[in-house]
Amino acid sequence: MNPTISCKGLEEITTPQTLERERHIKKEKVQAVKDHIEHQQQVLQFLNNATLVQNQTKQQVDQHRSEKCFDVGDWVILLLHLKQAIYEKEMLAILHALKKW
C-alpha cells in the first residue's frame, strides 16, 4: 500500500519568492488602476476642450446670424452651400456617365 502525501496546506507556505511575486502582482494592479485613472482624466479633459471649442464656434456663428421673416408669396433666393453644389454636380456627372453604359 502506497502512502499518499496530502498537499493540503502547501498553499499556506510563504517563501520570499511568493511574497515577492505577490508584491509584484499588487504593484502591477496598482499601476493599471493609475493608468486607467490617467486615461479617464485625459478623456475628460478632451471632452471639456471639445465643449469649449463647440461653444466658441456657436457664439461666432451666432454673431453673423440674423432672423428672417417671409410671408406666403414672397420671392426668395436660395443659396446652396458650395460643397453641396459641387457634390450635386459630381453626382449628376456620374449618373450621366452611367447612362452612357
C-alpha positions as CSV (number, residue, x, y, z in Angstrom):
1,M,0.0,0.0,0.0
2,N,1.4,3.3,-1.0
3,P,1.1,6.1,1.4
4,T,-0.5,9.3,0.0
5,I,1.0,12.6,0.6
6,S,-1.5,15.3,1.4
7,C,-0.9,18.6,-0.4
8,K,-3.3,20.3,2.0
9,G,-1.6,23.4,3.5
10,L,1.1,23.8,0.8
11,E,-0.6,27.0,-0.4
12,E,-0.2,28.4,3.0
13,I,3.6,28.1,2.9
14,T,5.1,31.5,2.2
15,T,8.5,31.9,0.8
16,P,10.4,35.0,-0.1
17,Q,9.8,34.3,-3.8
18,T,6.0,34.0,-3.3
19,L,5.9,37.2,-1.2
20,E,7.9,39.0,-3.9
21,R,5.6,37.7,-6.6
22,E,2.6,38.9,-4.7
23,R,4.1,42.3,-4.2
24,H,4.9,42.4,-7.9
25,I,1.3,41.5,-8.8
26,K,-0.1,44.1,-6.4
27,K,2.2,46.8,-8.0
28,E,1.0,45.8,-11.5
29,K,-2.6,46.1,-10.4
30,V,-2.0,49.5,-8.7
31,Q,-0.2,50.7,-11.9
32,A,-3.1,49.5,-14.0
33,V,-5.5,51.5,-11.9
34,K,-3.3,54.6,-12.0
35,D,-3.1,54.2,-15.8
36,H,-6.8,53.9,-16.1
37,I,-7.4,57.0,-13.9
38,E,-4.9,59.0,-16.0
39,H,-6.7,57.9,-19.2
40,Q,-10.1,58.9,-17.8
41,Q,-8.7,62.3,-16.9
42,Q,-7.3,62.7,-20.4
43,V,-10.7,61.8,-21.9
44,L,-12.5,64.3,-19.6
45,Q,-10.0,67.0,-20.5
46,F,-10.6,66.3,-24.2
47,L,-14.4,66.4,-23.7
48,N,-14.1,69.7,-21.8
49,N,-11.9,71.2,-24.6
50,A,-14.3,69.9,-27.3
51,T,-17.3,71.5,-25.5
52,L,-15.4,74.8,-25.1
53,V,-14.5,74.8,-28.8
54,Q,-18.1,73.9,-29.7
55,N,-19.4,76.8,-27.6
56,Q,-16.9,79.3,-29.1
57,T,-17.8,78.2,-32.6
58,K,-21.6,78.6,-31.9
59,Q,-21.0,82.1,-30.5
60,Q,-19.0,83.1,-33.6
61,V,-21.7,81.7,-35.9
62,D,-24.5,83.3,-33.9
63,Q,-22.8,86.7,-34.4
64,H,-23.4,86.6,-38.1
65,R,-26.9,85.1,-37.9
66,S,-30.0,87.2,-38.4
67,E,-33.6,86.3,-38.2
68,K,-35.5,86.3,-41.5
69,C,-39.3,86.6,-41.8
70,F,-41.1,85.7,-45.0
71,D,-44.7,85.9,-45.9
72,V,-46.6,83.5,-48.2
73,G,-45.9,84.5,-51.8
74,D,-42.6,86.3,-51.1
75,W,-39.9,85.6,-53.6
76,V,-36.6,84.4,-52.1
77,I,-33.2,83.4,-53.5
78,L,-31.9,80.1,-52.2
79,L,-28.2,79.9,-52.0
80,L,-26.8,76.4,-51.7
81,H,-23.6,75.8,-49.9
82,L,-20.7,75.5,-52.3
83,K,-19.8,71.9,-51.3
84,Q,-23.4,70.8,-51.7
85,A,-23.5,72.3,-55.2
86,I,-20.2,70.7,-56.1
87,Y,-21.4,67.3,-54.8
88,E,-24.6,67.5,-56.7
89,K,-22.7,68.5,-59.9
90,E,-20.4,65.5,-59.4
91,M,-23.3,63.2,-58.8
92,L,-25.1,64.4,-62.0
93,A,-21.9,63.7,-63.9
94,I,-21.6,60.2,-62.5
95,L,-25.3,59.5,-63.3
96,H,-24.8,60.9,-66.8
97,A,-21.8,58.6,-67.3
98,L,-23.7,55.6,-66.1
99,K,-26.5,56.3,-68.6
100,K,-23.9,56.0,-71.4
101,W,-23.1,52.5,-70.4
